[in-house]
Amino acid sequence: ITKGVMPGAADFDGMPIRTEVDMAGNKIVTSLVSVKEEPVAAGDFQIPTGYAEMKMPAFNPAQP
């Protein structure tokens, strides 16, 4: 969703702990408050039952 708007995690040498982005006059601040390294269960990556992907609408201000 933010491709081209915000840098990706791979764009940093380390882990960003705070990011600030101004979008259309709105400031979006993301702060990392804790982190730990531990195994993640495979089930955490399962798509929930009933999940439906929502397609982003096309945005073209020149078109009505």
mmCIF file as Biopython writes it, N, C-alpha, C and O atoms, coordinates in Angstrom:
data_model
#
loop_
_atom_site.group_PDB
_atom_site.id
_atom_site.type_symbol
_atom_site.label_atom_id
_atom_site.label_alt_id
_atom_site.label_comp_id
_atom_site.label_asym_id
_atom_site.label_entity_id
_atom_site.label_seq_id
_atom_site.pdbx_PDB_ins_code
_atom_site.Cartn_x
_atom_site.Cartn_y
_atom_site.Cartn_z
_atom_site.occupancy
_atom_site.B_iso_or_equiv
_atom_site.auth_seq_id
_atom_site.auth_asym_id
_atom_site.pdbx_PDB_model_num
ATOM 1   N N  . ILE A ? 1  ? 0.830   -1.202  0.000   1.0 0.0 1  A 1 
ATOM 2   C CA . ILE A ? 1  ? 0.000   0.000   0.000   1.0 0.0 1  A 1 
ATOM 3   C C  . ILE A ? 1  ? 0.864   1.250   0.000   1.0 0.0 1  A 1 
ATOM 4   O O  . ILE A ? 1  ? 0.532   2.231   -0.666  1.0 0.0 1  A 1 
ATOM 5   N N  . THR A ? 2  ? 1.962   1.228   0.734   1.0 0.0 2  A 1 
ATOM 6   C CA . THR A ? 2  ? 2.790   2.426   0.830   1.0 0.0 2  A 1 
ATOM 7   C C  . THR A ? 2  ? 3.998   2.376   -0.092  1.0 0.0 2  A 1 
ATOM 8   O O  . THR A ? 2  ? 4.904   3.199   0.037   1.0 0.0 2  A 1 
ATOM 9   N N  . LYS A ? 3  ? 4.029   1.428   -1.020  1.0 0.0 3  A 1 
ATOM 10  C CA . LYS A ? 3  ? 5.178   1.296   -1.917  1.0 0.0 3  A 1 
ATOM 11  C C  . LYS A ? 3  ? 5.394   2.604   -2.662  1.0 0.0 3  A 1 
ATOM 12  O O  . LYS A ? 3  ? 4.474   3.133   -3.286  1.0 0.0 3  A 1 
ATOM 13  N N  . GLY A ? 4  ? 6.603   3.116   -2.591  1.0 0.0 4  A 1 
ATOM 14  C CA . GLY A ? 4  ? 6.930   4.376   -3.249  1.0 0.0 4  A 1 
ATOM 15  C C  . GLY A ? 4  ? 6.670   5.585   -2.373  1.0 0.0 4  A 1 
ATOM 16  O O  . GLY A ? 4  ? 7.157   6.677   -2.667  1.0 0.0 4  A 1 
ATOM 17  N N  . VAL A ? 5  ? 5.912   5.412   -1.306  1.0 0.0 5  A 1 
ATOM 18  C CA . VAL A ? 5  ? 5.605   6.515   -0.395  1.0 0.0 5  A 1 
ATOM 19  C C  . VAL A ? 5  ? 6.537   6.480   0.809   1.0 0.0 5  A 1 
ATOM 20  O O  . VAL A ? 5  ? 7.049   7.510   1.250   1.0 0.0 5  A 1 
ATOM 21  N N  . MET A ? 6  ? 6.743   5.290   1.323   1.0 0.0 6  A 1 
ATOM 22  C CA . MET A ? 6  ? 7.579   5.099   2.509   1.0 0.0 6  A 1 
ATOM 23  C C  . MET A ? 6  ? 8.697   4.125   2.171   1.0 0.0 6  A 1 
ATOM 24  O O  . MET A ? 6  ? 8.508   3.228   1.349   1.0 0.0 6  A 1 
ATOM 25  N N  . PRO A ? 7  ? 9.856   4.288   2.794   1.0 0.0 7  A 1 
ATOM 26  C CA . PRO A ? 7  ? 10.921  3.304   2.567   1.0 0.0 7  A 1 
ATOM 27  C C  . PRO A ? 7  ? 10.546  1.963   3.165   1.0 0.0 7  A 1 
ATOM 28  O O  . PRO A ? 7  ? 9.800   1.899   4.142   1.0 0.0 7  A 1 
ATOM 29  N N  . GLY A ? 8  ? 11.060  0.900   2.586   1.0 0.0 8  A 1 
ATOM 30  C CA . GLY A ? 8  ? 10.824  -0.439  3.103   1.0 0.0 8  A 1 
ATOM 31  C C  . GLY A ? 8  ? 11.849  -0.776  4.171   1.0 0.0 8  A 1 
ATOM 32  O O  . GLY A ? 8  ? 12.860  -0.084  4.299   1.0 0.0 8  A 1 
ATOM 33  N N  . ALA A ? 9  ? 11.605  -1.820  4.933   1.0 0.0 9  A 1 
ATOM 34  C CA . ALA A ? 9  ? 12.514  -2.222  6.007   1.0 0.0 9  A 1 
ATOM 35  C C  . ALA A ? 9  ? 13.908  -2.513  5.465   1.0 0.0 9  A 1 
ATOM 36  O O  . ALA A ? 9  ? 14.897  -2.260  6.151   1.0 0.0 9  A 1 
ATOM 37  N N  . ALA A ? 10 ? 14.005  -3.036  4.256   1.0 0.0 10 A 1 
ATOM 38  C CA . ALA A ? 10 ? 15.308  -3.361  3.662   1.0 0.0 10 A 1 
ATOM 39  C C  . ALA A ? 10 ? 16.116  -2.114  3.312   1.0 0.0 10 A 1 
ATOM 40  O O  . ALA A ? 10 ? 17.309  -2.215  3.024   1.0 0.0 10 A 1 
ATOM 41  N N  . ASP A ? 11 ? 15.483  -0.938  3.332   1.0 0.0 11 A 1 
ATOM 42  C CA . ASP A ? 11 ? 16.184  0.306   3.016   1.0 0.0 11 A 1 
ATOM 43  C C  . ASP A ? 11 ? 17.020  0.823   4.189   1.0 0.0 11 A 1 
ATOM 44  O O  . ASP A ? 11 ? 17.744  1.808   4.043   1.0 0.0 11 A 1 
ATOM 45  N N  . PHE A ? 12 ? 16.925  0.172   5.340   1.0 0.0 12 A 1 
ATOM 46  C CA . PHE A ? 12 ? 17.637  0.615   6.539   1.0 0.0 12 A 1 
ATOM 47  C C  . PHE A ? 12 ? 18.738  -0.365  6.894   1.0 0.0 12 A 1 
ATOM 48  O O  . PHE A ? 12 ? 18.605  -1.568  6.673   1.0 0.0 12 A 1 
ATOM 49  N N  . ASP A ? 13 ? 19.835  0.158   7.451   1.0 0.0 13 A 1 
ATOM 50  C CA . ASP A ? 13 ? 20.929  -0.701  7.908   1.0 0.0 13 A 1 
ATOM 51  C C  . ASP A ? 13 ? 20.539  -1.470  9.161   1.0 0.0 13 A 1 
ATOM 52  O O  . ASP A ? 13 ? 21.047  -2.567  9.392   1.0 0.0 13 A 1 
ATOM 53  N N  . GLY A ? 14 ? 19.662  -0.922  9.959   1.0 0.0 14 A 1 
ATOM 54  C CA . GLY A ? 14 ? 19.222  -1.551  11.191  1.0 0.0 14 A 1 
ATOM 55  C C  . GLY A ? 14 ? 17.712  -1.543  11.259  1.0 0.0 14 A 1 
ATOM 56  O O  . GLY A ? 14 ? 17.040  -1.524  10.227  1.0 0.0 14 A 1 
ATOM 57  N N  . MET A ? 15 ? 17.177  -1.556  12.457  1.0 0.0 15 A 1 
ATOM 58  C CA . MET A ? 15 ? 15.735  -1.552  12.647  1.0 0.0 15 A 1 
ATOM 59  C C  . MET A ? 15 ? 15.277  -0.142  13.021  1.0 0.0 15 A 1 
ATOM 60  O O  . MET A ? 15 ? 15.723  0.400   14.033  1.0 0.0 15 A 1 
ATOM 61  N N  . PRO A ? 16 ? 14.390  0.462   12.216  1.0 0.0 16 A 1 
ATOM 62  C CA . PRO A ? 16 ? 13.899  1.791   12.583  1.0 0.0 16 A 1 
ATOM 63  C C  . PRO A ? 16 ? 13.034  1.697   13.837  1.0 0.0 16 A 1 
ATOM 64  O O  . PRO A ? 16 ? 12.187  0.811   13.952  1.0 0.0 16 A 1 
ATOM 65  N N  . ILE A ? 17 ? 13.256  2.619   14.774  1.0 0.0 17 A 1 
ATOM 66  C CA . ILE A ? 17 ? 12.448  2.600   15.987  1.0 0.0 17 A 1 
ATOM 67  C C  . ILE A ? 17 ? 11.391  3.692   15.983  1.0 0.0 17 A 1 
ATOM 68  O O  . ILE A ? 17 ? 10.471  3.678   16.800  1.0 0.0 17 A 1 
ATOM 69  N N  . ARG A ? 18 ? 11.526  4.639   15.060  1.0 0.0 18 A 1 
ATOM 70  C CA . ARG A ? 18 ? 10.513  5.686   14.925  1.0 0.0 18 A 1 
ATOM 71  C C  . ARG A ? 18 ? 10.554  6.203   13.497  1.0 0.0 18 A 1 
ATOM 72  O O  . ARG A ? 18 ? 11.618  6.530   12.971  1.0 0.0 18 A 1 
ATOM 73  N N  . THR A ? 19 ? 9.384   6.273   12.875  1.0 0.0 19 A 1 
ATOM 74  C CA . THR A ? 19 ? 9.284   6.866   11.546  1.0 0.0 19 A 1 
ATOM 75  C C  . THR A ? 19 ? 8.200   7.931   11.575  1.0 0.0 19 A 1 
ATOM 76  O O  . THR A ? 19 ? 7.215   7.806   12.303  1.0 0.0 19 A 1 
ATOM 77  N N  . GLU A ? 20 ? 8.385   8.975   10.785  1.0 0.0 20 A 1 
ATOM 78  C CA . GLU A ? 20 ? 7.396   10.038  10.640  1.0 0.0 20 A 1 
ATOM 79  C C  . GLU A ? 20 ? 7.202   10.294  9.157   1.0 0.0 20 A 1 
ATOM 80  O O  . GLU A ? 20 ? 8.167   10.467  8.413   1.0 0.0 20 A 1 
ATOM 81  N N  . VAL A ? 21 ? 5.950   10.316  8.736   1.0 0.0 21 A 1 
ATOM 82  C CA . VAL A ? 21 ? 5.621   10.553  7.336   1.0 0.0 21 A 1 
ATOM 83  C C  . VAL A ? 21 ? 4.508   11.589  7.293   1.0 0.0 21 A 1 
ATOM 84  O O  . VAL A ? 21 ? 3.529   11.493  8.033   1.0 0.0 21 A 1 
ATOM 85  N N  . ASP A ? 22 ? 4.663   12.583  6.420   1.0 0.0 22 A 1 
ATOM 86  C CA . ASP A ? 22 ? 3.597   13.562  6.188   1.0 0.0 22 A 1 
ATOM 87  C C  . ASP A ? 22 ? 2.889   13.191  4.894   1.0 0.0 22 A 1 
ATOM 88  O O  . ASP A ? 22 ? 3.505   13.142  3.829   1.0 0.0 22 A 1 
ATOM 89  N N  . MET A ? 23 ? 1.578   12.929  4.995   1.0 0.0 23 A 1 
ATOM 90  C CA . MET A ? 23 ? 0.783   12.583  3.823   1.0 0.0 23 A 1 
ATOM 91  C C  . MET A ? 23 ? -0.449  13.468  3.776   1.0 0.0 23 A 1 
ATOM 92  O O  . MET A ? 23 ? -1.307  13.414  4.658   1.0 0.0 23 A 1 
ATOM 93  N N  . ALA A ? 24 ? -0.522  14.276  2.743   1.0 0.0 24 A 1 
ATOM 94  C CA . ALA A ? 24 ? -1.683  15.150  2.529   1.0 0.0 24 A 1 
ATOM 95  C C  . ALA A ? 24 ? -1.998  15.969  3.776   1.0 0.0 24 A 1 
ATOM 96  O O  . ALA A ? 24 ? -3.163  16.128  4.143   1.0 0.0 24 A 1 
ATOM 97  N N  . GLY A ? 25 ? -0.957  16.489  4.426   1.0 0.0 25 A 1 
ATOM 98  C CA . GLY A ? 25 ? -1.159  17.326  5.609   1.0 0.0 25 A 1 
ATOM 99  C C  . GLY A ? 25 ? -1.362  16.564  6.899   1.0 0.0 25 A 1 
ATOM 100 O O  . GLY A ? 25 ? -1.554  17.180  7.947   1.0 0.0 25 A 1 
ATOM 101 N N  . ASN A ? 26 ? -1.325  15.240  6.857   1.0 0.0 26 A 1 
ATOM 102 C CA . ASN A ? 26 ? -1.471  14.427  8.059   1.0 0.0 26 A 1 
ATOM 103 C C  . ASN A ? 26 ? -0.138  13.784  8.402   1.0 0.0 26 A 1 
ATOM 104 O O  . ASN A ? 26 ? 0.502   13.175  7.545   1.0 0.0 26 A 1 
ATOM 105 N N  . LYS A ? 27 ? 0.276   13.919  9.645   1.0 0.0 27 A 1 
ATOM 106 C CA . LYS A ? 27 ? 1.522   13.304  10.086  1.0 0.0 27 A 1 
ATOM 107 C C  . LYS A ? 27 ? 1.216   11.924  10.651  1.0 0.0 27 A 1 
ATOM 108 O O  . LYS A ? 27 ? 0.366   11.771  11.527  1.0 0.0 27 A 1 
ATOM 109 N N  . ILE A ? 28 ? 1.923   10.921  10.135  1.0 0.0 28 A 1 
ATOM 110 C CA . ILE A ? 28 ? 1.784   9.550   10.618  1.0 0.0 28 A 1 
ATOM 111 C C  . ILE A ? 28 ? 3.087   9.179   11.309  1.0 0.0 28 A 1 
ATOM 112 O O  . ILE A ? 28 ? 4.152   9.181   10.692  1.0 0.0 28 A 1 
ATOM 113 N N  . VAL A ? 29 ? 2.995   8.860   12.595  1.0 0.0 29 A 1 
ATOM 114 C CA . VAL A ? 29 ? 4.170   8.510   13.392  1.0 0.0 29 A 1 
ATOM 115 C C  . VAL A ? 29 ? 4.032   7.060   13.839  1.0 0.0 29 A 1 
ATOM 116 O O  . VAL A ? 29 ? 3.011   6.662   14.399  1.0 0.0 29 A 1 
ATOM 117 N N  . THR A ? 30 ? 5.067   6.286   13.585  1.0 0.0 30 A 1 
ATOM 118 C CA . THR A ? 30 ? 5.109   4.897   14.025  1.0 0.0 30 A 1 
ATOM 119 C C  . THR A ? 30 ? 6.301   4.747   14.954  1.0 0.0 30 A 1 
ATOM 120 O O  . THR A ? 30 ? 7.421   5.098   14.585  1.0 0.0 30 A 1 
ATOM 121 N N  . SER A ? 31 ? 6.073   4.228   16.163  1.0 0.0 31 A 1 
ATOM 122 C CA . SER A ? 31 ? 7.146   4.046   17.135  1.0 0.0 31 A 1 
ATOM 123 C C  . SER A ? 31 ? 7.198   2.591   17.578  1.0 0.0 31 A 1 
ATOM 124 O O  . SER A ? 31 ? 6.175   2.001   17.927  1.0 0.0 31 A 1 
ATOM 125 N N  . LEU A ? 32 ? 8.393   2.019   17.560  1.0 0.0 32 A 1 
ATOM 126 C CA . LEU A ? 32 ? 8.613   0.669   18.054  1.0 0.0 32 A 1 
ATOM 127 C C  . LEU A ? 32 ? 8.816   0.764   19.558  1.0 0.0 32 A 1 
ATOM 128 O O  . LEU A ? 32 ? 9.708   1.474   20.021  1.0 0.0 32 A 1 
ATOM 129 N N  . VAL A ? 33 ? 8.003   0.060   20.315  1.0 0.0 33 A 1 
ATOM 130 C CA . VAL A ? 33 ? 8.095   0.148   21.775  1.0 0.0 33 A 1 
ATOM 131 C C  . VAL A ? 33 ? 8.762   -1.071  22.399  1.0 0.0 33 A 1 
ATOM 132 O O  . VAL A ? 33 ? 9.266   -0.988  23.519  1.0 0.0 33 A 1 
ATOM 133 N N  . SER A ? 34 ? 8.776   -2.209  21.693  1.0 0.0 34 A 1 
ATOM 134 C CA . SER A ? 34 ? 9.497   -3.378  22.197  1.0 0.0 34 A 1 
ATOM 135 C C  . SER A ? 34 ? 9.745   -4.335  21.047  1.0 0.0 34 A 1 
ATOM 136 O O  . SER A ? 34 ? 9.059   -4.299  20.026  1.0 0.0 34 A 1 
ATOM 137 N N  . VAL A ? 35 ? 10.739  -5.190  21.235  1.0 0.0 35 A 1 
ATOM 138 C CA . VAL A ? 35 ? 11.061  -6.183  20.218  1.0 0.0 35 A 1 
ATOM 139 C C  . VAL A ? 35 ? 11.722  -7.374  20.907  1.0 0.0 35 A 1 
ATOM 140 O O  . VAL A ? 35 ? 12.469  -7.218  21.873  1.0 0.0 35 A 1 
ATOM 141 N N  . LYS A ? 36 ? 11.430  -8.565  20.388  1.0 0.0 36 A 1 
ATOM 142 C CA . LYS A ? 36 ? 12.111  -9.749  20.894  1.0 0.0 36 A 1 
ATOM 143 C C  . LYS A ? 36 ? 12.199  -10.752 19.758  1.0 0.0 36 A 1 
ATOM 144 O O  . LYS A ? 36 ? 11.351  -10.777 18.865  1.0 0.0 36 A 1 
ATOM 145 N N  . GLU A ? 37 ? 13.228  -11.573 19.802  1.0 0.0 37 A 1 
ATOM 146 C CA . GLU A ? 37 ? 13.416  -12.592 18.785  1.0 0.0 37 A 1 
ATOM 147 C C  . GLU A ? 37 ? 13.018  -13.930 19.368  1.0 0.0 37 A 1 
ATOM 148 O O  . GLU A ? 37 ? 13.568  -14.374 20.375  1.0 0.0 37 A 1 
ATOM 149 N N  . GLU A ? 38 ? 12.047  -14.573 18.718  1.0 0.0 38 A 1 
ATOM 150 C CA . GLU A ? 38 ? 11.591  -15.874 19.169  1.0 0.0 38 A 1 
ATOM 151 C C  . GLU A ? 38 ? 10.938  -16.600 17.998  1.0 0.0 38 A 1 
ATOM 152 O O  . GLU A ? 38 ? 10.529  -15.959 17.029  1.0 0.0 38 A 1 
ATOM 153 N N  . PRO A ? 39 ? 10.835  -17.910 18.069  1.0 0.0 39 A 1 
ATOM 154 C CA . PRO A ? 39 ? 10.188  -18.658 16.977  1.0 0.0 39 A 1 
ATOM 155 C C  . PRO A ? 39 ? 8.719   -18.251 16.832  1.0 0.0 39 A 1 
ATOM 156 O O  . PRO A ? 39 ? 8.054   -17.896 17.805  1.0 0.0 39 A 1 
ATOM 157 N N  . VAL A ? 40 ? 8.240   -18.314 15.597  1.0 0.0 40 A 1 
ATOM 158 C CA . VAL A ? 40 ? 6.839   -18.004 15.311  1.0 0.0 40 A 1 
ATOM 159 C C  . VAL A ? 40 ? 6.182   -19.284 14.814  1.0 0.0 40 A 1 
ATOM 160 O O  . VAL A ? 40 ? 6.703   -19.950 13.919  1.0 0.0 40 A 1 
ATOM 161 N N  . ALA A ? 41 ? 5.042   -19.623 15.392  1.0 0.0 41 A 1 
ATOM 162 C CA . ALA A ? 41 ? 4.314   -20.834 15.003  1.0 0.0 41 A 1 
ATOM 163 C C  . ALA A ? 41 ? 3.806   -20.705 13.570  1.0 0.0 41 A 1 
ATOM 164 O O  . ALA A ? 41 ? 3.350   -19.637 13.162  1.0 0.0 41 A 1 
ATOM 165 N N  . ALA A ? 42 ? 3.883   -21.794 12.809  1.0 0.0 42 A 1 
ATOM 166 C CA . ALA A ? 42 ? 3.414   -21.799 11.418  1.0 0.0 42 A 1 
ATOM 167 C C  . ALA A ? 42 ? 1.947   -21.393 11.326  1.0 0.0 42 A 1 
ATOM 168 O O  . ALA A ? 42 ? 1.540   -20.772 10.345  1.0 0.0 42 A 1 
ATOM 169 N N  . GLY A ? 43 ? 1.149   -21.736 12.334  1.0 0.0 43 A 1 
ATOM 170 C CA . GLY A ? 43 ? -0.269  -21.390 12.352  1.0 0.0 43 A 1 
ATOM 171 C C  . GLY A ? 43 ? -0.526  -19.889 12.366  1.0 0.0 43 A 1 
ATOM 172 O O  . GLY A ? 43 ? -1.602  -19.439 11.974  1.0 0.0 43 A 1 
ATOM 173 N N  . ASP A ? 44 ? 0.457   -19.113 12.817  1.0 0.0 44 A 1 
ATOM 174 C CA . ASP A ? 44 ? 0.302   -17.657 12.827  1.0 0.0 44 A 1 
ATOM 175 C C  . ASP A ? 44 ? 0.234   -17.078 11.420  1.0 0.0 44 A 1 
ATOM 176 O O  . ASP A ? 44 ? -0.181  -15.934 11.235  1.0 0.0 44 A 1 
ATOM 177 N N  . PHE A ? 45 ? 0.643   -17.870 10.422  1.0 0.0 45 A 1 
ATOM 178 C CA . PHE A ? 45 ? 0.631   -17.403 9.040   1.0 0.0 45 A 1 
ATOM 179 C C  . PHE A ? 45 ? -0.547  -17.942 8.249   1.0 0.0 45 A 1 
ATOM 180 O O  . PHE A ? 45 ? -0.624  -17.732 7.038   1.0 0.0 45 A 1 
ATOM 181 N N  . GLN A ? 46 ? -1.466  -18.631 8.912   1.0 0.0 46 A 1 
ATOM 182 C CA . GLN A ? 46 ? -2.658  -19.163 8.252   1.0 0.0 46 A 1 
ATOM 183 C C  . GLN A ? 46 ? -3.658  -18.032 7.996   1.0 0.0 46 A 1 
ATOM 184 O O  . GLN A ? 46 ? -3.862  -17.169 8.849   1.0 0.0 46 A 1 
ATOM 185 N N  . ILE A ? 47 ? -4.271  -18.047 6.824   1.0 0.0 47 A 1 
ATOM 186 C CA . ILE A ? 47 ? -5.295  -17.056 6.505   1.0 0.0 47 A 1 
ATOM 187 C C  . ILE A ? 47 ? -6.548  -17.401 7.297   1.0 0.0 47 A 1 
ATOM 188 O O  . ILE A ? 47 ? -7.008  -18.542 7.249   1.0 0.0 47 A 1 
ATOM 189 N N  . PRO A ? 48 ? -7.113  -16.430 8.031   1.0 0.0 48 A 1 
ATOM 190 C CA . PRO A ? 48 ? -8.302  -16.725 8.843   1.0 0.0 48 A 1 
ATOM 191 C C  . PRO A ? 48 ? -9.494  -17.175 7.995   1.0 0.0 48 A 1 
ATOM 192 O O  . PRO A ? 48 ? -9.667  -16.722 6.863   1.0 0.0 48 A 1 
ATOM 193 N N  . THR A ? 49 ? -10.294 -18.053 8.542   1.0 0.0 49 A 1 
ATOM 194 C CA . THR A ? 49 ? -11.510 -18.514 7.875   1.0 0.0 49 A 1 
ATOM 195 C C  . THR A ? 49 ? -12.418 -17.316 7.618   1.0 0.0 49 A 1 
ATOM 196 O O  . THR A ? 49 ? -12.635 -16.486 8.502   1.0 0.0 49 A 1 
ATOM 197 N N  . GLY A ? 50 ? -12.940 -17.237 6.409   1.0 0.0 50 A 1 
ATOM 198 C CA . GLY A ? 50 ? -13.842 -16.147 6.067   1.0 0.0 50 A 1 
ATOM 199 C C  . GLY A ? 50 ? -13.143 -14.885 5.579   1.0 0.0 50 A 1 
ATOM 200 O O  . GLY A ? 50 ? -13.802 -13.906 5.230   1.0 0.0 50 A 1 
ATOM 201 N N  . TYR A ? 51 ? -11.813 -14.901 5.551   1.0 0.0 51 A 1 
ATOM 202 C CA . TYR A ? 51 ? -11.074 -13.725 5.087   1.0 0.0 51 A 1 
ATOM 203 C C  . TYR A ? 51 ? -11.318 -13.514 3.602   1.0 0.0 51 A 1 
ATOM 204 O O  . TYR A ? 51 ? -11.296 -14.468 2.824   1.0 0.0 51 A 1 
ATOM 205 N N  . ALA A ? 52 ? -11.548 -12.273 3.208   1.0 0.0 52 A 1 
ATOM 206 C CA . ALA A ? 52 ? -11.695 -11.919 1.797   1.0 0.0 52 A 1 
ATOM 207 C C  . ALA A ? 52 ? -10.819 -10.706 1.531   1.0 0.0 52 A 1 
ATOM 208 O O  . ALA A ? 52 ? -10.894 -9.706  2.245   1.0 0.0 52 A 1 
ATOM 209 N N  . GLU A ? 53 ? -9.994  -10.800 0.505   1.0 0.0 53 A 1 
ATOM 210 C CA . GLU A ? 53 ? -9.113  -9.687  0.156   1.0 0.0 53 A 1 
ATOM 211 C C  . GLU A ? 53 ? -9.934  -8.523  -0.376  1.0 0.0 53 A 1 
ATOM 212 O O  . GLU A ? 53 ? -10.810 -8.705  -1.222  1.0 0.0 53 A 1 
ATOM 213 N N  . MET A ? 54 ? -9.648  -7.328  0.123   1.0 0.0 54 A 1 
ATOM 214 C CA . MET A ? 54 ? -10.327 -6.136  -0.351  1.0 0.0 54 A 1 
ATOM 215 C C  . MET A ? 54 ? -9.439  -5.457  -1.378  1.0 0.0 54 A 1 
ATOM 216 O O  . MET A ? 54 ? -8.313  -5.071  -1.063  1.0 0.0 54 A 1 
ATOM 217 N N  . LYS A ? 55 ? -9.919  -5.307  -2.579  1.0 0.0 55 A 1 
ATOM 218 C CA . LYS A ? 55 ? -9.158  -4.654  -3.633  1.0 0.0 55 A 1 
ATOM 219 C C  . LYS A ? 55 ? -9.216  -3.142  -3.434  1.0 0.0 55 A 1 
ATOM 220 O O  . LYS A ? 55 ? -10.264 -2.576  -3.124  1.0 0.0 55 A 1 
ATOM 221 N N  . MET A ? 56 ? -8.064  -2.508  -3.622  1.0 0.0 56 A 1 
ATOM 222 C CA . MET A ? 56 ? -8.020  -1.049  -3.524  1.0 0.0 56 A 1 
ATOM 223 C C  . MET A ? 56 ? -8.667  -0.459  -4.771  1.0 0.0 56 A 1 
ATOM 224 O O  . MET A ? 56 ? -8.397  -0.911  -5.884  1.0 0.0 56 A 1 
ATOM 225 N N  . PRO A ? 57 ? -9.516  0.546   -4.593  1.0 0.0 57 A 1 
ATOM 226 C CA . PRO A ? 57 ? -10.123 1.166   -5.768  1.0 0.0 57 A 1 
ATOM 227 C C  . PRO A ? 57 ? -9.063  1.947   -6.545  1.0 0.0 57 A 1 
ATOM 228 O O  . PRO A ? 57 ? -8.103  2.456   -5.966  1.0 0.0 57 A 1 
ATOM 229 N N  . ALA A ? 58 ? -9.246  2.032   -7.841  1.0 0.0 58 A 1 
ATOM 230 C CA . ALA A ? 58 ? -8.345  2.826   -8.674  1.0 0.0 58 A 1 
ATOM 231 C C  . ALA A ? 58 ? -8.524  4.283   -8.311  1.0 0.0 58 A 1 
ATOM 232 O O  . ALA A ? 58 ? -9.649  4.753   -8.136  1.0 0.0 58 A 1 
ATOM 233 N N  . PHE A ? 59 ? -7.428  4.995   -8.197  1.0 0.0 59 A 1 
ATOM 234 C CA . PHE A ? 59 ? -7.501  6.419   -7.860  1.0 0.0 59 A 1 
ATOM 235 C C  . PHE A ? 59 ? -6.861  7.210   -8.985  1.0 0.0 59 A 1 
ATOM 236 O O  . PHE A ? 59 ? -5.658  7.112   -9.228  1.0 0.0 59 A 1 
ATOM 237 N N  . ASN A ? 60 ? -7.677  7.989   -9.660  1.0 0.0 60 A 1 
ATOM 238 C CA . ASN A ? 60 ? -7.187  8.833   -10.731 1.0 0.0 60 A 1 
ATOM 239 C C  . ASN A ? 60 ? -7.978  10.120  -10.683 1.0 0.0 60 A 1 
ATOM 240 O O  . ASN A ? 60 ? -9.098  10.168  -11.192 1.0 0.0 60 A 1 
ATOM 241 N N  . PRO A ? 61 ? -7.425  11.175  -10.081 1.0 0.0 61 A 1 
ATOM 242 C CA . PRO A ? 61 ? -8.183  12.420  -9.915  1.0 0.0 61 A 1 
ATOM 243 C C  . PRO A ? 61 ? -8.606  13.052  -11.235 1.0 0.0 61 A 1 
ATOM 244 O O  . PRO A ? 61 ? -9.516  13.880  -11.247 1.0 0.0 61 A 1 
ATOM 245 N N  . ALA A ? 62 ? -7.974  12.687  -12.344 1.0 0.0 62 A 1 
ATOM 246 C CA . ALA A ? 62 ? -8.346  13.257  -13.642 1.0 0.0 62 A 1 
ATOM 247 C C  . ALA A ? 62 ? -9.601  12.609  -14.193 1.0 0.0 62 A 1 
ATOM 248 O O  . ALA A ? 62 ? -10.244 13.165  -15.083 1.0 0.0 62 A 1 
ATOM 249 N N  . GLN A ? 63 ? -9.963  11.434  -13.675 1.0 0.0 63 A 1 
ATOM 250 C CA . GLN A ? 63 ? -11.148 10.721  -14.156 1.0 0.0 63 A 1 
ATOM 251 C C  . GLN A ? 63 ? -12.312 10.972  -13.203 1.0 0.0 63 A 1 
ATOM 252 O O  . GLN A ? 63 ? -12.110 11.006  -11.989 1.0 0.0 63 A 1 
ATOM 253 N N  . PRO A ? 64 ? -13.519 11.149  -13.722 1.0 0.0 64 A 1 
ATOM 254 C CA . PRO A ? 64 ? -14.683 11.327  -12.820 1.0 0.0 64 A 1 
ATOM 255 C C  . PRO A ? 64 ? -15.077 10.040  -12.144 1.0 0.0 64 A 1 
ATOM 256 O O  . PRO A ? 64 ? -16.027 10.019  -11.362 1.0 0.0 64 A 1 
#
